[in-house]
Amino acid sequence: MAPTPETFKKIAFINFGGIGDEILFAPVIEEVRNALPHAHTTLFLEDRSRSVKELLSQVDSVKELNVQGQSRMQTFFQLWRMLKGQYYDAVISSGSSPFIPVLLWLSGIPVRVGFQTGAVSKALLSVEAPLAPKHDRKGYAGQMYFALAQSFLQWLLKDQYSPTQTVLPHLKRPTLEDLHWAKGILRPDEPGNKILIHPGVSTISVQKNILKSWVPTHWAELIQKLTTEGHRVFLVGGPDDQASVEEIERTLPQNWPGFTNLYGQTKNLRQLGALIVASDLLLCVDSSPMHLAVGYQKPLVALFGPTDEKKLLPPNDARFQAVTVPDLSCRPCLWDVRNTCCDQPVCLNLPVETMLSAVHQALAQPSASH
């Protein structure tokens, strides 16, 4: 008997990666949940991304896996044990490893959805979503993931399914309590645009030679220029950003007017999200806060060095601006050509004036006003 929408009471979604990866994957869950509103959704993710559950309104539960320090086979075995016997009606998994179709088949889940990766996926998956070879994956990663939802729902609903045209994550609105807290800090009714800066330089990234940000002196110079223009600037960061935030503040003249260091005041992703929603603009690098701003459809200006902005920001949306050093044939390189940065990352030598110009353009967008 062919499955019907009523068949799917429990659906498992699998997506490994950081918080940004989970936000990029969120439209998959949203699209399936909108088509099958009575299905219970469970997201399997890495334990380092557990806090994203607070932001995903279409996820009923999460299951965490400890991936760091484990081999791929150990991770797959752990996942198999978690899937086996849970009586899911369908499982939808990202990832291009040929082991994934085998894992899904061994789980015993009747409907298995994954990427088309060859003969194994064709034999073991119920539904295959198109996936370009790695060297040809040039477009927005959210669109790539979305093919999983689209392929599944076209298979299930046939002509009754009309896919969403614009693939954007939609995050859970901050609570009134968190918004009240954020507005009490930013004071949006006072003169001047409220601009958040998240420099996004974590200790772990630096140790791994994964460099995506400016030097602190450039951030400090930009802060001075923005505040001189009448904007109010707020510096935020997570626990790993402490050294960078402190260096930026040391570089600024003491008690610089219009500047506030909020480091350490955000206790969770919800509060950071509330600050982004209450602000006029986020300045950042390729990092989790960038994806939060996209999920809240808030204007942002992101500095991109070695990574590919075309894969990480929605295309043709003026609210989300990427700033890069022009005419560099060597970029983007990170993850496509190499797994660490080169010894001379010229892609990060972006003039302050270029970033300032991008800020002016972003603030001129109608969506930047309250």
Phi, psi and omega in degrees: 000132180292140180292152176238168178306327180291343180296330192262094179263333179224125181234131177258138174241138181235124177206116180264154179138190180276187182299321178300319179296322180291324178291322176297328181279341187306322179300335176297311181294318181298316182295317180293317182295323178296324180281330182234071190295341183267357181283140174275129185250134177234129179253122175266123184214173177287148183297336180292345182251016187301328185292347180294341177304328180296342188253346187259104185287340183268003180256124180277326180206159176235151173237126186260140176240138174273103186262326184298131177084001180252152174286165179298321180293323177296319179296316180295322178294319177299317180293319178301317179296326181284329180279323187297129174081006179270354173062045172283146178274336178207154174226134181236118188233138169275184179099143184251007180292138177294347178285338184297311177302324178295314180301313182296321179294318180292338180291340180081005179288130190294322181247120187238124184238128179202186181277149177285114183233004179138202186297324182293314180295323179296324183280328192249344180266147174283322182223129176252132174261143181295143178214120179290154173304153188306319183288349180252006181276091187254342188270185182298128183297327178298324177290322178299312178299321186300334178302334178295312179294316183297316180295319179297313185286329173294322178294319185279314190259349179056230185289350179283350183262127173241108186292150174301137184276324181251119183268104178222140172287147177234108185271157180298130181299137177302150178293160178300325179296314181292321178294321177298318178298314182295317181292331176295332178274312185280334181050068186296342181279349179278158183300152176095144174291144179261110187246124174267141172238122174241104186290338171061040178249098181271152179299318182297318180298316180297317179298327180271004182059043173249094189255125183230358191238171174287167168284151183303328181297326179291317177299317181296319178296319179296319179301316181297318180294318181293316181292325177298329177282354178105000176280156173254129188243134181235127181262126180233161179183160178270182183305323182283352183266005189303312183298317180294316180298316180296323180292322177297315181293323178295328182287332179285148171301147184297138179057042182296126184292143178086358182245137177225130176267113181260013182302133178088353182270342176268121185265344183200176180295329180299316181291320175298318177300320179295321176297319179296316180296321183281346183271174175264335186198143173248130171252130187200189173239187175294100188200174179302317179302327176301315180291328175299314180298319177298317181295334176262004182054044177257144181300142178214155170233118185242130175279125178244125175256263185279347182266168190260110180296333181292335179273339192246348176240142178302139182283153172056040177230108187294347179290336187243103187252132174256137179243127183225161170286121186286157170060040174254111183290343185273350179247153355282148181233330187292129180080335177269317183251326184213163182254357173221168181282159178283175182287339181229079183286076181296342179294348179259001180274062183267128179297146179300322181298327178293317178294320180297319178298320178295324177298316180300318179295318181294319181290341179280347179291141181303328183288350181279351180261155181277000000 
